[in-house]
Amino acid sequence: MNMKTTTKARIKKSDYVVQIVSNTSLRVDDLLGLIGMVFIQGATLPVVYLAVFEGGSLPPLIMVASVWVGLVFYTVRAFRNIKYEWVYFIGNCIGLTGNGTLIFLILF
C-alpha cells in the first residue's frame, strides 16, 4: 500500500517537472522567435528608410512581391495556429507591412 502511494507521488512529481520544462521551453522558443523577428524585420526597415528619406534605390519589384506573397502564406499558417505561433503571426504582419510599403514605393 505504501509502495503504491510512493509510486503515485513520483508520477505526480514527474508530471509536474514535465509541465515546468514544457512551459519553460515555450517561453524560450517565443524569445528566440522574437529575437529572430527583430533581425529579419530589421533588414527591411533600413531599405524603407533610405527610400523614403534619403532617396535611395529600391530592390526589384519581383523580389519584394515574391517575399510579400510568401509572407501571406506564412501569416495564414500562423493565424491557423495562433495559440502556438503568435510570434510568427506578429512578425509576418510586420513583414507584410514593410514589404507592402516597398511595393507601394516601387509602383508609385
PyMOL CGO cylinders between C-alpha atoms (Angstrom):
from pymol import cmd
from pymol.cgo import CYLINDER

trace = [
    CYLINDER, 0.00, 0.00, 0.00, 2.80, 2.39, 0.89, 0.3, 1, 1, 1, 1, 1, 1,
    CYLINDER, 2.80, 2.39, 0.89, 4.60, 1.49, -2.35, 0.3, 1, 1, 1, 1, 1, 1,
    CYLINDER, 4.60, 1.49, -2.35, 1.54, 2.43, -4.44, 0.3, 1, 1, 1, 1, 1, 1,
    CYLINDER, 1.54, 2.43, -4.44, 1.32, 5.82, -2.72, 0.3, 1, 1, 1, 1, 1, 1,
    CYLINDER, 1.32, 5.82, -2.72, 5.02, 6.43, -3.32, 0.3, 1, 1, 1, 1, 1, 1,
    CYLINDER, 5.02, 6.43, -3.32, 4.66, 5.48, -6.99, 0.3, 1, 1, 1, 1, 1, 1,
    CYLINDER, 4.66, 5.48, -6.99, 1.68, 7.81, -7.42, 0.3, 1, 1, 1, 1, 1, 1,
    CYLINDER, 1.68, 7.81, -7.42, 3.61, 10.62, -5.74, 0.3, 1, 1, 1, 1, 1, 1,
    CYLINDER, 3.61, 10.62, -5.74, 6.55, 10.05, -8.11, 0.3, 1, 1, 1, 1, 1, 1,
    CYLINDER, 6.55, 10.05, -8.11, 4.27, 10.13, -11.14, 0.3, 1, 1, 1, 1, 1, 1,
    CYLINDER, 4.27, 10.13, -11.14, 2.70, 13.38, -9.95, 0.3, 1, 1, 1, 1, 1, 1,
    CYLINDER, 2.70, 13.38, -9.95, 6.12, 14.92, -9.34, 0.3, 1, 1, 1, 1, 1, 1,
    CYLINDER, 6.12, 14.92, -9.34, 7.28, 13.67, -12.73, 0.3, 1, 1, 1, 1, 1, 1,
    CYLINDER, 7.28, 13.67, -12.73, 4.25, 15.21, -14.45, 0.3, 1, 1, 1, 1, 1, 1,
    CYLINDER, 4.25, 15.21, -14.45, 4.89, 18.47, -12.64, 0.3, 1, 1, 1, 1, 1, 1,
    CYLINDER, 4.89, 18.47, -12.64, 8.53, 18.54, -13.80, 0.3, 1, 1, 1, 1, 1, 1,
    CYLINDER, 8.53, 18.54, -13.80, 7.49, 17.78, -17.40, 0.3, 1, 1, 1, 1, 1, 1,
    CYLINDER, 7.49, 17.78, -17.40, 4.93, 20.58, -17.24, 0.3, 1, 1, 1, 1, 1, 1,
    CYLINDER, 4.93, 20.58, -17.24, 7.53, 23.08, -15.97, 0.3, 1, 1, 1, 1, 1, 1,
    CYLINDER, 7.53, 23.08, -15.97, 10.05, 22.06, -18.61, 0.3, 1, 1, 1, 1, 1, 1,
    CYLINDER, 10.05, 22.06, -18.61, 7.49, 22.28, -21.42, 0.3, 1, 1, 1, 1, 1, 1,
    CYLINDER, 7.49, 22.28, -21.42, 6.26, 25.70, -20.25, 0.3, 1, 1, 1, 1, 1, 1,
    CYLINDER, 6.26, 25.70, -20.25, 9.82, 26.96, -19.98, 0.3, 1, 1, 1, 1, 1, 1,
    CYLINDER, 9.82, 26.96, -19.98, 10.69, 25.70, -23.45, 0.3, 1, 1, 1, 1, 1, 1,
    CYLINDER, 10.69, 25.70, -23.45, 7.68, 27.54, -24.87, 0.3, 1, 1, 1, 1, 1, 1,
    CYLINDER, 7.68, 27.54, -24.87, 8.94, 30.75, -23.33, 0.3, 1, 1, 1, 1, 1, 1,
    CYLINDER, 8.94, 30.75, -23.33, 12.45, 30.14, -24.67, 0.3, 1, 1, 1, 1, 1, 1,
    CYLINDER, 12.45, 30.14, -24.67, 11.04, 29.31, -28.13, 0.3, 1, 1, 1, 1, 1, 1,
    CYLINDER, 11.04, 29.31, -28.13, 8.98, 32.51, -28.10, 0.3, 1, 1, 1, 1, 1, 1,
    CYLINDER, 8.98, 32.51, -28.10, 12.00, 34.55, -27.02, 0.3, 1, 1, 1, 1, 1, 1,
    CYLINDER, 12.00, 34.55, -27.02, 14.14, 33.04, -29.77, 0.3, 1, 1, 1, 1, 1, 1,
    CYLINDER, 14.14, 33.04, -29.77, 11.38, 33.77, -32.28, 0.3, 1, 1, 1, 1, 1, 1,
    CYLINDER, 11.38, 33.77, -32.28, 11.13, 37.38, -31.11, 0.3, 1, 1, 1, 1, 1, 1,
    CYLINDER, 11.13, 37.38, -31.11, 14.90, 37.86, -31.44, 0.3, 1, 1, 1, 1, 1, 1,
    CYLINDER, 14.90, 37.86, -31.44, 14.81, 36.36, -34.92, 0.3, 1, 1, 1, 1, 1, 1,
    CYLINDER, 14.81, 36.36, -34.92, 11.89, 38.61, -35.83, 0.3, 1, 1, 1, 1, 1, 1,
    CYLINDER, 11.89, 38.61, -35.83, 13.85, 41.71, -34.81, 0.3, 1, 1, 1, 1, 1, 1,
    CYLINDER, 13.85, 41.71, -34.81, 16.74, 40.73, -37.06, 0.3, 1, 1, 1, 1, 1, 1,
    CYLINDER, 16.74, 40.73, -37.06, 14.60, 39.64, -40.02, 0.3, 1, 1, 1, 1, 1, 1,
    CYLINDER, 14.60, 39.64, -40.02, 12.24, 42.62, -39.95, 0.3, 1, 1, 1, 1, 1, 1,
    CYLINDER, 12.24, 42.62, -39.95, 15.14, 44.92, -39.13, 0.3, 1, 1, 1, 1, 1, 1,
    CYLINDER, 15.14, 44.92, -39.13, 16.61, 44.08, -42.54, 0.3, 1, 1, 1, 1, 1, 1,
    CYLINDER, 16.61, 44.08, -42.54, 13.63, 45.66, -44.33, 0.3, 1, 1, 1, 1, 1, 1,
    CYLINDER, 13.63, 45.66, -44.33, 13.41, 48.84, -42.28, 0.3, 1, 1, 1, 1, 1, 1,
    CYLINDER, 13.41, 48.84, -42.28, 16.69, 50.42, -43.49, 0.3, 1, 1, 1, 1, 1, 1,
    CYLINDER, 16.69, 50.42, -43.49, 15.62, 49.92, -47.12, 0.3, 1, 1, 1, 1, 1, 1,
    CYLINDER, 15.62, 49.92, -47.12, 12.30, 51.65, -46.46, 0.3, 1, 1, 1, 1, 1, 1,
    CYLINDER, 12.30, 51.65, -46.46, 14.03, 54.46, -44.54, 0.3, 1, 1, 1, 1, 1, 1,
    CYLINDER, 14.03, 54.46, -44.54, 16.62, 55.02, -47.27, 0.3, 1, 1, 1, 1, 1, 1,
    CYLINDER, 16.62, 55.02, -47.27, 13.96, 55.01, -49.99, 0.3, 1, 1, 1, 1, 1, 1,
    CYLINDER, 13.96, 55.01, -49.99, 11.62, 57.41, -48.19, 0.3, 1, 1, 1, 1, 1, 1,
    CYLINDER, 11.62, 57.41, -48.19, 14.03, 59.85, -46.54, 0.3, 1, 1, 1, 1, 1, 1,
    CYLINDER, 14.03, 59.85, -46.54, 17.28, 59.55, -48.46, 0.3, 1, 1, 1, 1, 1, 1,
    CYLINDER, 17.28, 59.55, -48.46, 16.07, 58.87, -52.00, 0.3, 1, 1, 1, 1, 1, 1,
    CYLINDER, 16.07, 58.87, -52.00, 17.90, 55.53, -52.06, 0.3, 1, 1, 1, 1, 1, 1,
    CYLINDER, 17.90, 55.53, -52.06, 17.43, 52.82, -54.66, 0.3, 1, 1, 1, 1, 1, 1,
    CYLINDER, 17.43, 52.82, -54.66, 14.72, 50.21, -54.25, 0.3, 1, 1, 1, 1, 1, 1,
    CYLINDER, 14.72, 50.21, -54.25, 15.02, 46.44, -54.73, 0.3, 1, 1, 1, 1, 1, 1,
    CYLINDER, 15.02, 46.44, -54.73, 13.40, 44.84, -57.79, 0.3, 1, 1, 1, 1, 1, 1,
    CYLINDER, 13.40, 44.84, -57.79, 9.62, 44.55, -57.66, 0.3, 1, 1, 1, 1, 1, 1,
    CYLINDER, 9.62, 44.55, -57.66, 9.65, 40.81, -58.40, 0.3, 1, 1, 1, 1, 1, 1,
    CYLINDER, 9.65, 40.81, -58.40, 11.79, 40.14, -55.33, 0.3, 1, 1, 1, 1, 1, 1,
    CYLINDER, 11.79, 40.14, -55.33, 9.69, 42.23, -52.96, 0.3, 1, 1, 1, 1, 1, 1,
    CYLINDER, 9.69, 42.23, -52.96, 6.42, 40.88, -54.37, 0.3, 1, 1, 1, 1, 1, 1,
    CYLINDER, 6.42, 40.88, -54.37, 7.65, 37.29, -54.02, 0.3, 1, 1, 1, 1, 1, 1,
    CYLINDER, 7.65, 37.29, -54.02, 8.59, 37.87, -50.38, 0.3, 1, 1, 1, 1, 1, 1,
    CYLINDER, 8.59, 37.87, -50.38, 5.21, 39.51, -49.78, 0.3, 1, 1, 1, 1, 1, 1,
    CYLINDER, 5.21, 39.51, -49.78, 3.30, 36.54, -51.28, 0.3, 1, 1, 1, 1, 1, 1,
    CYLINDER, 3.30, 36.54, -51.28, 5.37, 34.12, -49.18, 0.3, 1, 1, 1, 1, 1, 1,
    CYLINDER, 5.37, 34.12, -49.18, 4.59, 36.15, -46.07, 0.3, 1, 1, 1, 1, 1, 1,
    CYLINDER, 4.59, 36.15, -46.07, 0.87, 35.98, -46.87, 0.3, 1, 1, 1, 1, 1, 1,
    CYLINDER, 0.87, 35.98, -46.87, 1.04, 32.18, -46.81, 0.3, 1, 1, 1, 1, 1, 1,
    CYLINDER, 1.04, 32.18, -46.81, 3.15, 32.15, -43.64, 0.3, 1, 1, 1, 1, 1, 1,
    CYLINDER, 3.15, 32.15, -43.64, 0.72, 34.55, -41.97, 0.3, 1, 1, 1, 1, 1, 1,
    CYLINDER, 0.72, 34.55, -41.97, -2.30, 32.39, -42.83, 0.3, 1, 1, 1, 1, 1, 1,
    CYLINDER, -2.30, 32.39, -42.83, -0.49, 29.34, -41.44, 0.3, 1, 1, 1, 1, 1, 1,
    CYLINDER, -0.49, 29.34, -41.44, 0.50, 31.20, -38.27, 0.3, 1, 1, 1, 1, 1, 1,
    CYLINDER, 0.50, 31.20, -38.27, -3.05, 32.51, -37.82, 0.3, 1, 1, 1, 1, 1, 1,
    CYLINDER, -3.05, 32.51, -37.82, -4.46, 28.98, -38.03, 0.3, 1, 1, 1, 1, 1, 1,
    CYLINDER, -4.46, 28.98, -38.03, -2.14, 28.03, -35.14, 0.3, 1, 1, 1, 1, 1, 1,
    CYLINDER, -2.14, 28.03, -35.14, -2.09, 31.41, -33.38, 0.3, 1, 1, 1, 1, 1, 1,
    CYLINDER, -2.09, 31.41, -33.38, -2.14, 29.86, -29.91, 0.3, 1, 1, 1, 1, 1, 1,
    CYLINDER, -2.14, 29.86, -29.91, 1.33, 28.44, -30.53, 0.3, 1, 1, 1, 1, 1, 1,
    CYLINDER, 1.33, 28.44, -30.53, 2.66, 30.65, -33.34, 0.3, 1, 1, 1, 1, 1, 1,
    CYLINDER, 2.66, 30.65, -33.34, 1.69, 34.13, -32.19, 0.3, 1, 1, 1, 1, 1, 1,
    CYLINDER, 1.69, 34.13, -32.19, 5.29, 35.34, -32.51, 0.3, 1, 1, 1, 1, 1, 1,
    CYLINDER, 5.29, 35.34, -32.51, 5.38, 34.36, -36.17, 0.3, 1, 1, 1, 1, 1, 1,
    CYLINDER, 5.38, 34.36, -36.17, 1.97, 35.91, -36.77, 0.3, 1, 1, 1, 1, 1, 1,
    CYLINDER, 1.97, 35.91, -36.77, 3.18, 39.26, -35.41, 0.3, 1, 1, 1, 1, 1, 1,
    CYLINDER, 3.18, 39.26, -35.41, 6.46, 39.05, -37.32, 0.3, 1, 1, 1, 1, 1, 1,
    CYLINDER, 6.46, 39.05, -37.32, 4.71, 38.18, -40.56, 0.3, 1, 1, 1, 1, 1, 1,
    CYLINDER, 4.71, 38.18, -40.56, 2.29, 41.09, -40.15, 0.3, 1, 1, 1, 1, 1, 1,
    CYLINDER, 2.29, 41.09, -40.15, 5.24, 43.45, -39.67, 0.3, 1, 1, 1, 1, 1, 1,
    CYLINDER, 5.24, 43.45, -39.67, 6.90, 41.92, -42.74, 0.3, 1, 1, 1, 1, 1, 1,
    CYLINDER, 6.90, 41.92, -42.74, 3.73, 42.33, -44.81, 0.3, 1, 1, 1, 1, 1, 1,
    CYLINDER, 3.73, 42.33, -44.81, 3.55, 45.99, -43.80, 0.3, 1, 1, 1, 1, 1, 1,
    CYLINDER, 3.55, 45.99, -43.80, 7.22, 46.64, -44.61, 0.3, 1, 1, 1, 1, 1, 1,
    CYLINDER, 7.22, 46.64, -44.61, 7.15, 44.82, -47.91, 0.3, 1, 1, 1, 1, 1, 1,
    CYLINDER, 7.15, 44.82, -47.91, 3.80, 46.35, -48.79, 0.3, 1, 1, 1, 1, 1, 1,
    CYLINDER, 3.80, 46.35, -48.79, 5.35, 49.77, -48.23, 0.3, 1, 1, 1, 1, 1, 1,
    CYLINDER, 5.35, 49.77, -48.23, 8.23, 48.84, -50.52, 0.3, 1, 1, 1, 1, 1, 1,
    CYLINDER, 8.23, 48.84, -50.52, 5.81, 47.64, -53.22, 0.3, 1, 1, 1, 1, 1, 1,
    CYLINDER, 5.81, 47.64, -53.22, 3.92, 50.92, -52.94, 0.3, 1, 1, 1, 1, 1, 1,
    CYLINDER, 3.92, 50.92, -52.94, 7.16, 52.93, -53.25, 0.3, 1, 1, 1, 1, 1, 1,
    CYLINDER, 7.16, 52.93, -53.25, 8.29, 50.88, -56.26, 0.3, 1, 1, 1, 1, 1, 1,
    CYLINDER, 8.29, 50.88, -56.26, 4.97, 51.25, -58.09, 0.3, 1, 1, 1, 1, 1, 1,
    CYLINDER, 4.97, 51.25, -58.09, 4.27, 54.88, -57.24, 0.3, 1, 1, 1, 1, 1, 1,
]
cmd.load_cgo(trace, "trace")
